[in-house]
């Protein structure tokens, strides 16, 4: 490794620490848990925003001796936060990638700022990385970083992972800067998704925009891409041939941005063998692997926390405080229009209105963590949710005994675990979600087979947790039927369902996810 350079670099929108007064505290999260051992082993670095619009110098960050990780801050000012993060990332890409639940906004100034901030991340990461480092870029805020880094350091092994859904070609083609976003992403050696739907949409989009795409045509790979089987350790489902000169052109500053020119045609007369497939590959083009790698949780840690004496006592206390209901329903989400909170509450309301659930027997706790509160769509979502909560409690609650306990603040992980453990039924009903780790955390808290999981069929988790009570979250009657079915089945049937899901979550944890992706990326270095 070069002096002061790292052989493994993670790039994410946020650093794995939060500002706490004059100091820093570790930010919990599965990504940190999964990657910290790899970072420590390789003197790794993490590049990201420190979470404040005040400037932060590298020397202000916690030392590697304190955290086991070298951190490189990328500063964002107020305009960066407004236009890059709230704007292009979360008012353009986020709704576009979630099937237009709300209408995306396309703003050239937002795009210019997104480009500039991605360039800043790429420059910081290039400074941190050794010449042949393995670099893993995380999520939709940083689509352009792989292509920008490829131009500066062509020997890097670059991976990109999208943690949210990727839309259909018809939707993605609405994006005015679609070719730039794809070109930046294809600076990677490996592009990963949670589900076969995401990978398939990505490959189909590339085909529609004239890239040369090859999908694995052996029986197992084809069956997996069609959704006929579930991944265990990740699966490469296709390859894309890219020209780095074209990527450099699309990511050039100024006049090239926004010009919708297709990838250049290449002569196939001069070829060499692909190191991955053995198939002929035109010279001067690079092969990008596209795969499916379903993320998970630190299942052992969650289960251990749930079954600790302190957590068990907290769980019992919580149920007692809620009146020891016959049926305790729970939802834990960010306050986001994609999470289906409003639809879920309306489904519970209909069951109460129809007398299929008895208000004196059921209690619901809905945790809705504040999120992106300056954006109008999020403000409207919160207002709509709170109206329904008030209506349910006004129509069905009793004095001192609301049906729905609504919490609009962040809770410590220990309190969330106690709620998971206390809940007889967890309602995980997003309208669209890349994976959804709440579902897996709930399962890990019920490793004894108790509980019931109501799960949206439009989550990545539904491709793995197939014994959950699946529902269509857009249809209140479908959600209601799933709740009634779970409530009506006997304990043995529910235990069988939960035990099967626990086996999946226990064996396919977040460490296995990271090793799976990085194993494929490391293999790309054998050139």
C-alpha positions as CSV (number, residue, x, y, z in Angstrom):
1,X,0.0,0.0,0.0
2,X,1.2,3.5,-0.8
3,X,2.1,5.8,2.1
4,X,-1.1,7.2,3.7
5,X,-3.2,5.5,1.1
6,X,-5.8,2.8,1.7
7,X,-6.3,-0.5,-0.2
8,X,-10.0,-0.6,0.6
9,X,-12.2,2.5,0.5
10,X,-15.9,2.8,1.2
11,X,-17.7,5.9,-0.2
12,X,-21.2,6.7,1.1
13,X,-23.3,9.8,1.5
14,X,-22.7,9.8,5.3
15,X,-19.8,9.0,7.4
16,X,-20.4,6.3,10.1
17,X,-20.3,8.8,12.9
18,X,-22.7,11.6,14.1
19,X,-21.7,15.0,15.5
20,X,-22.5,15.0,19.2
21,X,-21.7,18.5,20.6
22,X,-18.0,19.0,20.3
23,X,-17.4,15.3,19.7
24,X,-18.5,12.3,17.7
25,X,-20.6,9.2,18.4
26,X,-20.7,6.0,16.3
27,X,-23.7,5.8,14.0
28,X,-25.4,2.4,14.2
29,X,-26.1,0.6,10.9
30,X,-25.7,-2.7,9.1
31,X,-23.3,-1.2,6.6
32,X,-20.8,-0.2,9.3
33,X,-21.1,-3.5,11.0
34,X,-20.5,-5.5,7.8
35,X,-17.6,-3.4,6.5
36,X,-15.7,-2.5,9.7
37,X,-13.7,-5.8,9.8
38,X,-12.7,-5.4,6.2
39,X,-11.8,-1.8,6.8
40,X,-9.7,-2.7,9.8
41,X,-7.9,-5.5,8.1
42,X,-6.9,-3.4,5.1
43,X,-6.2,-0.1,6.9
44,X,-9.4,1.0,5.1
45,X,-10.9,4.4,4.7
46,X,-14.5,5.8,4.6
47,X,-15.3,8.8,2.6
48,X,-18.5,10.7,3.3
49,X,-20.4,13.7,4.5
50,X,-20.1,14.4,8.3
51,X,-23.7,15.4,8.5
52,X,-23.3,19.1,9.1
53,X,-23.2,22.1,6.8
54,X,-20.4,23.6,8.9
55,X,-16.9,22.8,7.5
56,X,-15.1,19.9,9.1
57,X,-11.4,19.2,8.6
58,X,-9.9,15.8,8.4
59,X,-8.0,16.4,11.6
60,X,-11.4,17.1,13.4
61,X,-12.6,13.5,12.7
62,X,-12.2,10.7,15.2
63,X,-8.8,9.0,14.9
64,X,-8.4,5.5,13.5
65,X,-7.3,4.4,16.9
66,X,-10.7,5.4,18.3
67,X,-12.9,3.9,15.5
68,X,-10.7,1.4,13.6
69,X,-11.5,3.4,10.4
70,X,-9.8,6.4,8.7
71,X,-12.4,8.9,7.8
72,X,-12.2,11.5,5.1
73,X,-15.0,14.2,5.3
74,X,-16.6,15.7,2.2
75,X,-18.1,19.0,3.2
76,X,-21.5,20.2,2.0
77,X,-22.7,23.7,2.5
78,X,-26.3,24.8,2.7
79,X,-26.7,25.1,-1.0
80,X,-25.2,21.7,-1.6
81,X,-27.6,20.1,1.0
82,X,-30.6,21.8,-0.6
83,X,-29.8,21.1,-4.3
84,X,-27.7,17.9,-4.2
85,X,-29.3,16.1,-1.3
86,X,-32.9,17.4,-0.9
87,X,-33.1,18.3,-4.5
88,X,-31.6,15.9,-7.1
89,X,-31.1,13.0,-4.8
90,X,-34.4,13.0,-3.0
91,X,-36.8,15.0,-5.1
92,X,-35.7,13.7,-8.4
93,X,-34.0,10.2,-8.2
94,X,-35.9,9.0,-5.1
95,X,-39.4,9.4,-6.5
96,X,-38.3,8.3,-10.0
97,X,-36.8,5.1,-8.6
98,X,-39.9,4.4,-6.5
99,X,-42.3,4.2,-9.5
100,X,-43.5,7.8,-9.3
101,X,-45.4,7.5,-6.1
102,X,-45.0,11.3,-6.2
103,X,-43.9,13.2,-9.3
104,X,-40.1,13.7,-9.6
105,X,-38.9,17.2,-10.2
106,X,-36.3,17.8,-13.0
107,X,-34.2,20.9,-12.3
108,X,-31.0,21.7,-14.2
109,X,-29.5,23.6,-11.2
110,X,-30.0,20.5,-9.0
111,X,-28.3,18.3,-11.7
112,X,-25.3,20.7,-11.9
113,X,-24.9,20.6,-8.1
114,X,-25.3,16.8,-8.1
115,X,-22.5,16.6,-10.7
116,X,-20.3,19.0,-8.7
117,X,-20.8,17.2,-5.4
118,X,-20.2,13.8,-6.9
119,X,-16.9,15.2,-8.4
120,X,-16.0,16.3,-4.9
121,X,-16.6,12.8,-3.5
122,X,-14.6,11.3,-6.3
123,X,-11.6,13.6,-5.7
124,X,-11.6,12.9,-2.0
125,X,-11.8,9.2,-2.5
126,X,-9.1,9.2,-5.2
127,X,-6.8,11.0,-2.7
128,X,-7.6,8.3,-0.1
129,X,-7.2,5.2,-2.3
130,X,-4.0,3.4,-3.3
131,X,-3.4,3.0,-7.1
132,X,-5.0,-0.5,-7.2
133,X,-7.4,-0.2,-4.3
134,X,-10.8,-1.9,-4.0
135,X,-13.4,0.9,-3.8
136,X,-17.1,0.4,-3.0
137,X,-19.5,3.2,-3.8
138,X,-22.9,3.2,-2.0
139,X,-26.2,4.2,-3.4
140,X,-28.1,6.7,-5.6
141,X,-26.6,9.9,-4.2
142,X,-23.3,8.9,-5.8
143,X,-24.0,7.4,-9.2
144,X,-21.3,9.5,-11.0
145,X,-18.5,8.7,-8.6
146,X,-17.3,5.4,-10.2
147,X,-17.0,7.0,-13.7
148,X,-15.2,10.0,-12.3
149,X,-12.8,7.9,-10.4
150,X,-12.2,5.6,-13.4
151,X,-10.9,8.6,-15.3
152,X,-8.5,9.6,-12.6
153,X,-7.3,6.1,-11.5
154,X,-8.0,3.4,-14.2
155,X,-6.4,0.6,-12.1
156,X,-8.9,0.8,-9.3
157,X,-11.4,-2.1,-8.7
158,X,-14.6,-0.1,-8.4
159,X,-17.9,-1.5,-7.2
160,X,-21.3,0.3,-7.0
161,X,-24.3,-0.9,-5.0
162,X,-27.8,0.5,-5.3
163,X,-29.7,0.1,-2.0
164,X,-33.1,1.3,-3.5
165,X,-35.1,-0.1,-6.4
166,X,-34.1,0.6,-10.0
167,X,-37.0,1.6,-12.2
168,X,-38.3,0.2,-15.4
169,X,-36.7,1.5,-18.7
170,X,-39.9,3.5,-19.5
171,X,-39.6,5.4,-16.2
172,X,-35.9,5.9,-16.1
173,X,-35.9,7.3,-19.6
174,X,-37.8,10.3,-18.2
175,X,-34.6,11.5,-16.6
176,X,-33.0,14.2,-18.8
177,X,-29.5,13.2,-17.6
178,X,-30.1,9.4,-17.9
179,X,-27.0,8.8,-20.0
180,X,-24.7,10.6,-17.6
181,X,-26.1,8.7,-14.6
182,X,-25.6,5.4,-16.4
183,X,-22.2,6.3,-17.7
184,X,-21.1,7.2,-14.1
185,X,-22.4,4.0,-12.7
186,X,-20.7,1.9,-15.4
187,X,-17.3,3.3,-14.4
188,X,-17.6,0.4,-11.9
189,X,-16.4,-3.2,-12.4
190,X,-19.4,-4.6,-10.6
191,X,-22.8,-3.1,-10.2
192,X,-25.0,-4.7,-7.5
193,X,-28.7,-4.7,-6.7
194,X,-30.9,-6.3,-3.9
195,X,-33.3,-8.0,-6.2
196,X,-33.6,-9.6,-9.7
197,X,-36.1,-6.9,-10.5
198,X,-33.6,-4.2,-10.0
199,X,-30.9,-6.0,-12.0
200,X,-33.3,-6.8,-14.8
201,X,-34.6,-3.2,-15.1
202,X,-31.0,-1.9,-15.2
203,X,-30.0,-4.4,-17.9
204,X,-33.1,-3.6,-19.9
205,X,-32.5,0.1,-19.6
206,X,-29.0,-0.3,-20.9
207,X,-30.3,-2.3,-23.9
208,X,-32.9,0.4,-24.6
209,X,-30.1,3.0,-24.7
210,X,-27.9,1.0,-27.1
211,X,-25.4,-0.6,-24.7
212,X,-24.2,-4.1,-25.6
213,X,-25.6,-6.3,-22.8
214,X,-25.1,-10.0,-22.4
215,X,-27.2,-12.0,-19.9
216,X,-26.1,-15.4,-18.7
217,X,-28.1,-17.9,-20.7
218,X,-27.3,-21.0,-18.7
219,X,-30.5,-22.5,-17.2
220,X,-29.8,-21.6,-13.6
221,X,-28.8,-17.9,-14.3
222,X,-31.8,-17.4,-16.6
223,X,-34.2,-18.9,-14.1
224,X,-32.8,-16.6,-11.4
225,X,-33.1,-13.5,-13.5
226,X,-36.7,-14.3,-14.2
227,X,-37.3,-14.5,-10.5
228,X,-37.8,-18.3,-10.4
229,X,-35.2,-18.9,-7.6
230,X,-33.8,-17.0,-4.7
231,X,-30.1,-15.9,-4.3
232,X,-28.1,-17.2,-1.5
233,X,-24.7,-15.6,-1.8
234,X,-25.2,-13.2,-4.7
235,X,-25.4,-14.0,-8.3
236,X,-24.0,-12.4,-11.5
237,X,-26.8,-12.2,-14.0
238,X,-25.3,-10.2,-16.8
239,X,-22.4,-8.3,-18.3
240,X,-22.2,-4.9,-20.1
241,X,-19.4,-3.9,-22.5
242,X,-18.4,-0.3,-22.0
243,X,-16.0,2.1,-23.6
244,X,-14.3,4.3,-21.1
245,X,-13.7,7.0,-23.6
246,X,-17.5,7.3,-23.9
247,X,-17.9,7.4,-20.2
248,X,-15.2,10.2,-20.0
249,X,-17.1,12.1,-22.7
250,X,-20.5,11.9,-20.9
251,X,-18.9,13.0,-17.6
252,X,-16.9,15.8,-19.1
253,X,-17.7,19.2,-17.7
254,X,-19.8,21.8,-19.5
255,X,-21.3,21.2,-23.0
256,X,-21.3,17.4,-22.9
257,X,-23.7,17.2,-20.0
258,X,-27.2,16.5,-21.2
259,X,-26.3,15.6,-24.8
260,X,-28.2,12.4,-25.5
261,X,-25.7,10.6,-27.7
262,X,-25.7,6.8,-27.7
263,X,-22.7,4.7,-26.9
264,X,-20.4,4.6,-29.9
265,X,-20.5,1.6,-32.3
266,X,-17.5,-0.7,-32.1
267,X,-15.9,-3.0,-34.6
268,X,-16.0,-6.6,-33.5
269,X,-13.1,-7.6,-35.8
270,X,-10.4,-7.1,-33.1
271,X,-11.2,-9.2,-30.0
272,X,-9.6,-10.7,-27.0
273,X,-11.0,-13.3,-24.5
274,X,-13.0,-12.0,-21.5
275,X,-11.2,-13.0,-18.3
276,X,-14.6,-13.7,-16.7
277,X,-16.5,-15.6,-19.4
278,X,-14.0,-16.8,-22.0
279,X,-16.2,-15.2,-24.6
280,X,-14.8,-12.8,-27.3
281,X,-14.7,-9.2,-26.0
282,X,-13.9,-6.3,-28.4
283,X,-10.6,-4.6,-27.5
284,X,-10.7,-1.3,-25.8
285,X,-13.9,-2.1,-24.0
286,X,-14.3,-3.1,-20.4
287,X,-16.7,-5.7,-19.0
288,X,-18.9,-4.7,-16.2
289,X,-20.6,-7.4,-14.2
290,X,-24.2,-6.9,-13.0
291,X,-25.4,-9.0,-10.0
292,X,-27.9,-9.5,-7.3
293,X,-26.7,-9.4,-3.7
294,X,-29.6,-9.2,-1.1
295,X,-28.5,-7.2,1.9
296,X,-29.3,-8.4,5.4
297,X,-28.7,-7.5,9.1
298,X,-26.4,-8.5,11.9
299,X,-28.9,-11.1,12.9
300,X,-26.8,-12.5,15.8
301,X,-26.5,-9.0,17.4
302,X,-30.2,-8.2,17.0
303,X,-31.3,-11.6,18.4
304,X,-28.8,-11.3,21.3
305,X,-30.1,-7.8,22.1
306,X,-33.7,-9.0,22.0
307,X,-33.1,-11.9,24.4
308,X,-30.9,-10.1,26.9
309,X,-32.4,-9.8,30.4
310,X,-32.6,-6.0,30.1
311,X,-34.5,-6.2,26.8
312,X,-36.9,-8.9,28.0
313,X,-37.7,-6.7,31.0
314,X,-38.2,-3.7,28.8
315,X,-40.5,-5.7,26.5
316,X,-42.7,-6.8,29.4
317,X,-42.9,-3.3,30.7
318,X,-43.9,-1.9,27.3
319,X,-46.7,-4.4,26.9
320,X,-48.0,-3.5,30.4
321,X,-47.8,0.2,29.7
322,X,-49.9,-0.4,26.5
323,X,-52.6,-2.1,28.5
324,X,-51.5,-5.7,27.8
325,X,-53.7,-5.9,24.6
326,X,-54.7,-9.2,23.1
327,X,-53.2,-8.1,19.8
328,X,-50.3,-5.6,19.6
329,X,-49.6,-4.3,16.0
330,X,-46.5,-2.3,15.2
331,X,-45.0,-0.3,12.4
332,X,-41.5,1.1,12.4
333,X,-40.6,3.4,9.4
334,X,-39.1,6.6,8.3
335,X,-41.8,9.2,7.6
336,X,-41.7,8.6,3.9
337,X,-44.4,8.4,1.3
338,X,-42.9,5.1,0.0
339,X,-43.4,3.3,3.3
340,X,-47.1,2.9,2.9
341,X,-47.9,4.2,6.5
342,X,-51.0,6.0,5.4
343,X,-52.4,2.9,3.5
344,X,-51.5,0.7,6.5
345,X,-53.4,2.9,8.9
346,X,-56.4,3.0,6.6
347,X,-56.4,-0.8,6.4
348,X,-56.5,-1.0,10.2
349,X,-59.2,1.6,10.3
350,X,-61.4,-0.3,7.9
351,X,-61.0,-3.5,10.0
352,X,-62.1,-1.5,13.1
353,X,-65.0,0.2,11.2
354,X,-66.2,-3.2,10.0
355,X,-66.0,-4.7,13.4
356,X,-63.4,-7.3,12.3
357,X,-61.0,-6.0,14.9
358,X,-62.2,-5.0,18.3
359,X,-60.9,-1.7,19.5
360,X,-60.8,-2.9,23.1
361,X,-58.6,-5.9,22.1
362,X,-56.1,-4.3,19.7
363,X,-53.4,-1.6,20.1
364,X,-51.1,-0.3,17.4
365,X,-47.8,1.5,17.8
366,X,-46.6,3.4,14.8
367,X,-43.1,4.8,14.9
368,X,-42.5,7.3,12.1
369,X,-39.0,8.7,12.3
370,X,-38.7,12.3,11.0
371,X,-37.1,12.4,7.5
372,X,-36.5,15.1,4.9
373,X,-38.9,17.4,6.7
374,X,-38.2,20.4,4.5
375,X,-39.6,18.7,1.4
376,X,-43.2,19.4,0.7
377,X,-44.1,15.8,-0.2
378,X,-42.9,14.7,3.1
379,X,-44.8,17.4,5.0
380,X,-48.0,16.4,3.2
381,X,-47.3,12.7,4.1
382,X,-46.9,13.5,7.7
383,X,-50.1,15.7,7.8
384,X,-52.1,12.9,6.1
385,X,-50.8,10.2,8.5
386,X,-51.6,12.3,11.6
387,X,-55.1,13.0,10.3
388,X,-55.8,9.3,10.1
389,X,-54.3,8.6,13.5
390,X,-56.5,11.3,15.0
391,X,-59.6,9.9,13.2
392,X,-59.0,6.3,14.3
393,X,-58.5,7.4,17.9
394,X,-61.4,9.8,17.8
395,X,-63.8,7.1,16.4
396,X,-62.5,4.0,18.2
397,X,-60.3,5.0,21.2
398,X,-61.5,5.4,24.8
399,X,-60.5,8.0,27.3
400,X,-56.9,7.2,28.3
401,X,-56.7,4.4,25.9
402,X,-56.0,5.3,22.3
403,X,-56.0,2.6,19.7
404,X,-53.0,4.0,17.8
405,X,-49.9,5.2,19.7
406,X,-48.1,7.4,17.3
407,X,-44.4,8.3,17.8
408,X,-42.8,10.9,15.5
409,X,-39.2,10.9,16.7
410,X,-36.1,8.7,16.6
411,X,-35.9,6.0,19.2
412,X,-32.8,4.3,20.5
413,X,-32.1,0.9,19.0
414,X,-32.8,-0.8,22.4
415,X,-36.3,0.7,22.4
416,X,-37.0,-0.4,18.9
417,X,-35.9,-3.9,19.7
418,X,-38.2,-4.0,22.7
419,X,-41.1,-2.9,20.5
420,X,-40.2,-5.6,17.9
421,X,-40.2,-8.2,20.7
422,X,-43.5,-7.0,22.2
423,X,-45.4,-6.8,18.9
424,X,-47.6,-9.8,18.1
425,X,-47.7,-8.6,14.5
426,X,-45.3,-6.4,12.5
427,X,-46.8,-4.4,9.6
428,X,-44.0,-3.9,7.0
429,X,-46.1,-2.6,4.0
430,X,-44.0,-0.2,1.8
431,X,-45.4,0.7,-1.6
432,X,-41.9,0.0,-2.9
433,X,-38.7,-0.8,-1.2
434,X,-35.3,-2.1,-2.2
435,X,-35.0,-4.6,0.7
436,X,-36.5,-3.3,4.0
437,X,-34.4,-4.4,7.0
438,X,-37.2,-3.8,9.6
439,X,-38.7,-7.0,8.4
440,X,-35.5,-8.9,9.1
441,X,-34.9,-7.2,12.4
442,X,-38.4,-8.2,13.5
443,X,-37.8,-11.9,12.5
444,X,-34.4,-11.8,14.4
445,X,-36.3,-10.6,17.6
446,X,-38.6,-13.6,17.3
447,X,-36.1,-16.4,16.8
448,X,-38.3,-18.4,19.2
449,X,-41.0,-18.6,16.5
450,X,-43.5,-16.2,18.1
451,X,-44.9,-13.2,16.2
452,X,-46.2,-12.7,12.7
453,X,-44.9,-10.6,9.8
454,X,-47.3,-8.8,7.4
455,X,-45.1,-8.0,4.4
456,X,-45.5,-6.0,1.3
457,X,-45.0,-8.0,-1.9
458,X,-43.2,-5.0,-3.3
459,X,-40.2,-5.2,-0.9
460,X,-36.9,-7.0,-1.7
461,X,-37.4,-8.9,1.6
462,X,-40.5,-10.6,0.1
463,X,-38.2,-12.5,-2.3
464,X,-36.5,-14.1,0.7
465,X,-39.0,-14.1,3.6
466,X,-41.5,-16.1,1.5
467,X,-43.4,-17.5,4.5
468,X,-44.5,-14.0,5.7
469,X,-48.1,-13.0,5.2
470,X,-47.7,-11.2,1.9
471,X,-50.0,-8.4,0.9
472,X,-50.5,-5.7,-1.8
473,X,-50.0,-2.5,0.2
474,X,-51.9,-0.4,-2.3
475,X,-55.1,-2.4,-1.4
476,X,-56.4,-1.9,2.1
477,X,-58.5,-5.0,1.8
478,X,-55.3,-7.1,1.0
479,X,-53.5,-5.7,4.0
480,X,-56.6,-6.4,6.1
481,X,-56.9,-9.9,4.9
482,X,-53.3,-10.6,5.8
483,X,-53.8,-9.2,9.3
484,X,-56.9,-11.4,9.8
485,X,-55.2,-14.4,8.4
486,X,-52.3,-14.1,10.7
487,X,-54.6,-13.4,13.7
488,X,-56.7,-16.5,12.8
489,X,-53.9,-19.1,12.3
490,X,-53.0,-21.2,15.3
491,X,-49.7,-20.8,17.1
492,X,-48.1,-23.8,15.4
493,X,-48.7,-22.5,11.9
494,X,-47.3,-19.1,12.9
495,X,-44.3,-20.7,14.5
496,X,-43.6,-22.7,11.4
497,X,-43.6,-19.5,9.3
498,X,-41.4,-17.5,11.6
499,X,-38.9,-20.3,12.1
500,X,-38.4,-20.6,8.4
501,X,-37.8,-16.9,8.1
502,X,-35.4,-17.0,11.1
503,X,-33.3,-19.7,9.4
504,X,-33.0,-17.5,6.3
505,X,-32.1,-14.3,8.3
506,X,-29.7,-16.3,10.6
507,X,-27.7,-17.8,7.7
508,X,-27.8,-14.9,5.3
509,X,-26.5,-12.0,7.5
510,X,-25.0,-8.7,6.5
511,X,-21.4,-10.1,6.8
512,X,-22.3,-12.7,4.2
513,X,-23.7,-10.0,1.9
514,X,-20.5,-8.0,2.1
515,X,-18.3,-11.0,1.5
516,X,-20.4,-12.0,-1.4
517,X,-20.2,-8.7,-3.2
518,X,-16.5,-8.1,-2.4
519,X,-15.6,-11.6,-3.5
520,X,-17.0,-10.8,-7.0
521,X,-15.2,-7.4,-7.1
522,X,-12.0,-9.0,-5.9
523,X,-12.2,-11.5,-8.7
524,X,-12.4,-8.6,-11.2
525,X,-8.9,-7.7,-10.1
526,X,-7.5,-10.9,-11.6
527,X,-6.9,-9.3,-14.9
